[in-house]
Amino acid sequence: MNTHEMMERFRQFASADLSFIIPNRMHQVSEVLLKTDVVRIILTRYDYRTESLDVDVEVSLPFLPATSGIMSTQEYIDSVITTLEYLKRLIFIGFSLEVLQEEGILIASAALNLETKEYVFKALRPPD
């Protein structure tokens, strides 16, 4: 998904009429914006807060390969560095970072509004 498609889906969800959807007990409705092997971006709207919505980026670090060859180890290190650089980019644009230790998942979170600029969506695009 490119930056413009991501922006469009975000804006559609942010401005959609959700009156026909029954929110969960937390009075929220969520949608997965994007999912890859490493990243899942979730949008959440609340009944009581219409000016912005939450964006949670769940990131799992790559698994260490079963083979222990030099190339596979180097590829693993490169993959971890790329993932950490992605998280650093999210922090730079204002996302907070939380670690779920039991699951080994890192979550970057922010509240965004409909006027969110394109550079935010560029930063949200996960590494290839």
C-alpha positions as CSV (number, residue, x, y, z in Angstrom):
1,M,0.0,0.0,0.0
2,N,1.5,3.4,-1.0
3,T,1.3,6.6,1.1
4,H,-1.7,8.0,-0.8
5,E,-3.7,4.9,-0.4
6,M,-2.9,4.8,3.3
7,M,-4.0,8.4,3.7
8,E,-7.2,7.8,1.9
9,R,-8.1,4.7,4.0
10,F,-7.3,6.6,7.1
11,R,-9.5,9.5,6.1
12,Q,-12.4,7.2,5.1
13,F,-12.3,5.5,8.4
14,A,-11.9,8.8,10.3
15,S,-15.0,10.3,8.6
16,A,-17.2,7.3,8.1
17,D,-20.6,7.1,9.6
18,L,-20.3,4.5,12.3
19,S,-23.8,4.9,13.7
20,F,-24.9,1.5,12.3
21,I,-21.9,-0.3,13.9
22,I,-22.2,-1.3,17.6
23,P,-19.0,-0.3,19.4
24,N,-17.5,-2.7,21.8
25,R,-17.8,-2.1,25.6
26,M,-15.0,0.5,25.5
27,H,-17.1,2.5,23.0
28,Q,-14.6,2.1,20.3
29,V,-14.4,0.7,16.7
30,S,-11.1,-0.5,15.3
31,E,-9.9,-1.4,11.8
32,V,-6.6,-2.8,10.6
33,L,-5.1,-0.2,8.1
34,L,-2.1,-2.3,7.1
35,K,-0.6,-5.7,8.0
36,T,2.7,-7.2,7.0
37,D,4.9,-10.0,8.5
38,V,6.5,-7.4,10.9
39,V,4.0,-4.5,11.2
40,R,0.3,-4.2,11.9
41,I,-1.3,-0.7,11.9
42,I,-4.6,-0.4,13.8
43,L,-6.9,2.6,13.7
44,T,-9.3,3.1,16.6
45,R,-12.2,5.6,16.9
46,Y,-14.1,6.4,20.1
47,D,-17.7,7.4,20.4
48,Y,-16.9,10.3,22.7
49,R,-13.8,11.6,20.8
50,T,-14.6,12.6,17.3
51,E,-11.7,15.1,16.6
52,S,-9.0,12.4,16.4
53,L,-8.4,8.7,16.4
54,D,-5.7,6.5,17.8
55,V,-3.1,4.8,15.6
56,D,-1.3,1.9,17.0
57,V,1.6,0.4,15.1
58,E,2.5,-3.1,16.4
59,V,6.0,-4.2,15.5
60,S,7.5,-7.6,16.1
61,L,11.3,-8.0,15.7
62,P,12.3,-10.6,13.2
63,F,13.0,-14.1,14.4
64,L,16.5,-15.4,14.4
65,P,16.9,-17.8,11.5
66,A,17.3,-21.5,12.3
67,T,20.5,-21.7,10.3
68,S,23.5,-20.0,11.8
69,G,25.5,-19.2,8.7
70,I,27.3,-15.9,8.4
71,M,24.9,-14.6,5.6
72,S,21.7,-15.5,7.6
73,T,23.1,-13.8,10.7
74,Q,24.0,-10.7,8.7
75,E,20.6,-10.6,7.1
76,Y,19.0,-11.0,10.5
77,I,21.0,-8.1,11.9
78,D,20.2,-5.9,8.9
79,S,16.5,-6.8,9.3
80,V,16.5,-5.8,13.0
81,I,18.3,-2.6,12.2
82,T,15.8,-1.7,9.6
83,T,12.9,-2.4,12.0
84,L,14.5,-0.3,14.7
85,E,15.1,2.6,12.3
86,Y,11.4,2.4,11.4
87,L,10.5,2.7,15.1
88,K,12.9,5.6,15.5
89,R,11.2,7.3,12.6
90,L,7.8,7.0,14.3
91,I,9.2,8.3,17.6
92,F,10.6,11.3,15.7
93,I,7.2,12.3,14.4
94,G,5.6,12.1,17.8
95,F,4.6,8.5,18.4
96,S,5.2,7.1,21.9
97,L,6.7,3.6,22.3
98,E,5.6,0.8,24.6
99,V,7.0,-2.7,24.9
100,L,4.8,-5.7,25.6
101,Q,7.4,-7.9,27.2
102,E,5.6,-11.2,27.3
103,E,4.7,-11.1,23.6
104,G,7.9,-9.4,22.4
105,I,5.9,-6.7,20.6
106,L,6.7,-3.1,20.4
107,I,3.8,-0.6,20.0
108,A,4.1,2.9,18.7
109,S,1.0,5.0,19.4
110,A,-0.3,8.4,18.5
111,A,-3.6,10.3,18.2
112,L,-4.1,11.7,14.7
113,N,-6.8,13.9,13.2
114,L,-8.2,14.3,9.7
115,E,-5.7,17.0,8.8
116,T,-2.7,14.8,9.4
117,K,0.0,15.7,6.9
118,E,1.4,13.4,4.2
119,Y,4.8,13.1,5.9
120,V,3.2,11.2,8.8
121,F,1.9,8.6,6.4
122,K,5.2,8.4,4.7
123,A,6.8,7.7,8.0
124,L,4.1,5.1,8.8
125,R,4.9,3.1,5.7
126,P,6.8,0.0,7.0
127,P,10.1,-1.0,5.5
128,D,9.9,-3.3,2.5
